[in-house]
Amino acid sequence: MGEEQLSAKAKEALKHIRNWIMKYSLMPSVRELMQEMDYKSPRSAMLLMAELEENGFLERKTDGSYKMVKDLSTNETARTVAVPLVGSISCGGALLAEENVEAYIPVSTLLVKPGYKYFLLRAVGDSMNEAGINPDDLVLVRQQSIAENGQKVVALIDDDATLKEFQHKGNVVALVPRSSNPKHKPIILERDFQIQGVIITSISNINF
């Protein structure tokens, strides 16, 4: 048993399951998988889940629902999950990040790891250009509320989101720009702000 026995439809179902878990942190039900795959009857989705269970990708829990226990190996074609693009973020002054999802963009599972939520933001401004983040870059963010010194973070200040390098000593925090433009200055705080996530990578000037 294994992925060499999986049908093309079962592999497609596994991709839908992977995306659903990324979006909702929950396994989809049979009916939800049916809807994602545009089937007319839950039976087709049920058979695919049974095939995935038989080949070791899903496991049935005591309540009868499934959990995903394995993904396709990396020698398969590239695996992706759909990560939401949720607007723009300031790399200068704080700019309110739009919470409406503009699109879902496939991102490699080599970049997004199980057990975390991720989102994409479009960079605005030049305060992080020396860190390789320029206007219109897409920034991949892993949602978390803590960070280590030197990590690039999305921080929420007075309901506005900004992207800076995180530095702290004791109770004092500095959100530091990394810019060739001298107008950008550090933001000095105590604990009166929230970290929304840590930057994993940025992708240059993608427009669509």
C-alpha positions as CSV (number, residue, x, y, z in Angstrom):
1,M,0.0,0.0,0.0
2,G,1.2,3.6,-0.7
3,E,1.0,6.4,-3.1
4,E,1.9,4.3,-6.1
5,Q,-1.5,2.6,-5.7
6,L,-3.4,5.9,-5.5
7,S,-5.6,6.9,-8.3
8,A,-5.3,10.4,-9.9
9,K,-8.6,11.3,-8.3
10,A,-7.4,10.2,-4.8
11,K,-4.3,12.4,-5.2
12,E,-6.6,15.3,-6.2
13,A,-8.7,14.6,-3.2
14,L,-5.6,14.7,-1.0
15,K,-4.7,18.1,-2.4
16,H,-8.2,19.4,-1.6
17,I,-7.9,18.0,2.0
18,R,-4.5,19.6,2.4
19,N,-5.9,23.0,1.3
20,W,-9.0,22.6,3.6
21,I,-6.8,21.9,6.6
22,M,-4.6,24.9,5.8
23,K,-7.6,27.2,5.6
24,Y,-9.7,25.9,8.5
25,S,-7.3,23.8,10.7
26,L,-9.9,21.0,10.4
27,M,-10.3,17.9,8.3
28,P,-13.1,18.3,5.7
29,S,-16.2,16.2,6.1
30,V,-17.3,13.8,3.3
31,R,-19.9,16.4,2.2
32,E,-17.4,19.3,2.2
33,L,-14.9,17.2,0.1
34,M,-17.8,16.4,-2.3
35,Q,-18.5,20.1,-2.7
36,E,-14.8,21.0,-3.1
37,M,-14.5,18.4,-5.9
38,D,-17.8,19.4,-7.6
39,Y,-19.4,15.9,-7.1
40,K,-23.2,15.5,-7.1
41,S,-23.2,12.8,-4.5
42,P,-21.2,12.2,-1.3
43,R,-20.6,8.6,-2.3
44,S,-17.7,9.6,-4.7
45,A,-16.0,11.6,-2.0
46,M,-16.6,8.7,0.5
47,L,-14.9,6.2,-1.9
48,L,-11.9,8.5,-2.3
49,M,-11.5,8.9,1.5
50,A,-11.7,5.1,1.8
51,E,-9.0,4.7,-0.8
52,L,-6.8,7.2,1.0
53,E,-7.4,5.4,4.3
54,E,-6.6,2.0,2.7
55,N,-3.3,3.4,1.5
56,G,-2.3,5.0,4.8
57,F,-2.9,8.7,4.1
58,L,-6.0,9.0,6.2
59,E,-6.9,7.4,9.5
60,R,-10.4,6.9,10.9
61,K,-10.8,8.2,14.5
62,T,-13.0,6.6,17.2
63,D,-15.9,9.0,16.3
64,G,-15.9,7.8,12.7
65,S,-14.3,11.0,11.3
66,Y,-11.0,11.0,9.5
67,K,-7.6,12.7,10.2
68,M,-4.8,13.1,7.7
69,V,-1.7,11.2,8.8
70,K,0.5,11.3,5.7
71,D,1.1,13.3,2.5
72,L,2.6,12.5,-0.9
73,S,6.3,12.1,-0.9
74,T,8.6,14.8,-2.3
75,N,9.5,12.7,-5.3
76,E,5.9,13.3,-6.6
77,T,5.2,16.4,-8.6
78,A,5.3,19.6,-6.7
79,R,2.9,19.8,-3.8
80,T,1.2,23.0,-2.9
81,V,-1.4,24.5,-0.5
82,A,-3.6,27.5,-1.2
83,V,-2.4,30.4,1.0
84,P,-4.7,33.5,1.2
85,L,-3.5,36.9,0.0
86,V,-5.0,39.3,2.4
87,G,-4.1,42.7,1.1
88,S,-1.2,45.1,1.6
89,I,1.1,46.0,4.5
90,S,3.2,49.0,5.1
91,C,7.0,48.9,5.0
92,G,7.0,52.6,5.9
93,G,4.4,54.2,8.2
94,A,1.8,51.8,9.6
95,L,-0.9,51.0,7.0
96,L,-4.1,49.0,7.8
97,A,-3.8,45.6,6.4
98,E,-6.9,44.7,4.4
99,E,-8.5,41.6,5.9
100,N,-10.6,40.6,2.8
101,V,-9.0,37.7,1.0
102,E,-8.0,38.9,-2.5
103,A,-7.0,35.5,-3.8
104,Y,-5.7,32.1,-2.9
105,I,-2.2,31.4,-4.2
106,P,-0.6,27.9,-4.4
107,V,2.6,27.8,-2.3
108,S,5.0,24.9,-2.1
109,T,4.7,22.6,1.0
110,L,8.4,23.0,1.3
111,L,7.7,26.6,2.4
112,V,4.5,26.0,4.4
113,K,4.7,23.4,7.1
114,P,2.0,21.4,8.8
115,G,0.7,22.7,12.1
116,Y,0.9,26.4,11.2
117,K,-1.3,28.9,9.4
118,Y,0.1,31.1,6.7
119,F,-1.0,34.2,4.7
120,L,0.5,36.4,2.0
121,L,0.7,40.2,2.1
122,R,1.8,42.6,-0.6
123,A,4.5,45.0,0.6
124,V,4.1,48.8,0.4
125,G,6.9,51.3,0.9
126,D,10.7,51.0,1.1
127,S,11.5,50.7,4.8
128,M,12.7,47.0,4.4
129,N,14.4,47.2,1.1
130,E,17.8,46.4,2.6
131,A,16.3,43.2,3.9
132,G,15.3,42.3,0.4
133,I,11.6,43.4,0.7
134,N,10.6,45.9,-1.9
135,P,7.3,47.5,-3.0
136,D,4.8,45.0,-4.5
137,D,6.7,42.0,-3.2
138,L,4.6,39.2,-1.9
139,V,5.5,38.4,1.7
140,L,4.8,34.9,3.1
141,V,3.9,35.1,6.8
142,R,3.6,32.3,9.4
143,Q,1.0,33.2,11.9
144,Q,2.4,33.3,15.5
145,S,2.3,35.7,18.4
146,I,6.0,35.6,19.5
147,A,9.2,36.3,17.7
148,E,13.0,36.1,18.3
149,N,15.5,38.9,18.0
150,G,16.3,39.7,14.4
151,Q,13.2,38.1,12.9
152,K,11.1,40.1,10.5
153,V,7.6,40.3,11.8
154,V,4.1,41.7,11.0
155,A,3.2,43.8,14.0
156,L,-0.2,45.3,14.9
157,I,-0.1,48.8,16.4
158,D,-3.3,50.7,17.0
159,D,-5.1,48.4,14.6
160,D,-2.6,49.1,11.9
161,A,-0.2,46.5,10.6
162,T,3.5,47.1,9.7
163,L,6.5,45.0,8.7
164,K,9.7,45.5,10.6
165,E,12.6,43.7,12.2
166,F,11.9,42.7,15.8
167,Q,14.3,43.6,18.5
168,H,13.7,43.4,22.3
169,K,15.6,43.8,25.5
170,G,13.7,43.3,28.8
171,N,10.3,45.0,28.4
172,V,11.4,47.3,25.6
173,V,10.7,46.4,22.0
174,A,12.0,48.1,18.9
175,L,10.5,47.6,15.5
176,V,13.4,48.4,13.3
177,P,13.4,49.4,9.6
178,R,16.1,48.1,7.3
179,S,16.2,50.7,4.6
180,S,18.5,52.8,2.4
181,N,16.0,55.7,3.0
182,P,17.0,57.6,6.1
183,K,13.5,58.9,6.8
184,H,12.5,55.6,8.3
185,K,13.0,55.4,12.1
186,P,12.6,52.6,14.7
187,I,9.3,52.3,16.5
188,I,9.9,52.0,20.3
189,L,7.3,50.1,22.3
190,E,6.8,48.1,25.5
191,R,4.2,45.4,25.2
192,D,1.4,47.5,23.8
193,F,1.3,45.8,20.4
194,Q,0.7,42.4,18.9
195,I,2.9,40.2,16.7
196,Q,0.7,38.8,13.9
197,G,3.3,36.6,12.4
198,V,6.9,36.0,11.3
199,I,8.1,36.5,7.7
200,I,9.2,33.2,6.0
201,T,10.2,34.6,2.6
202,S,9.4,37.3,0.1
203,I,8.8,36.9,-3.7
204,S,9.8,39.9,-5.8
205,N,7.3,42.0,-7.8
206,I,4.6,39.6,-8.7
207,N,1.6,41.3,-10.3
208,F,-1.6,39.6,-11.3
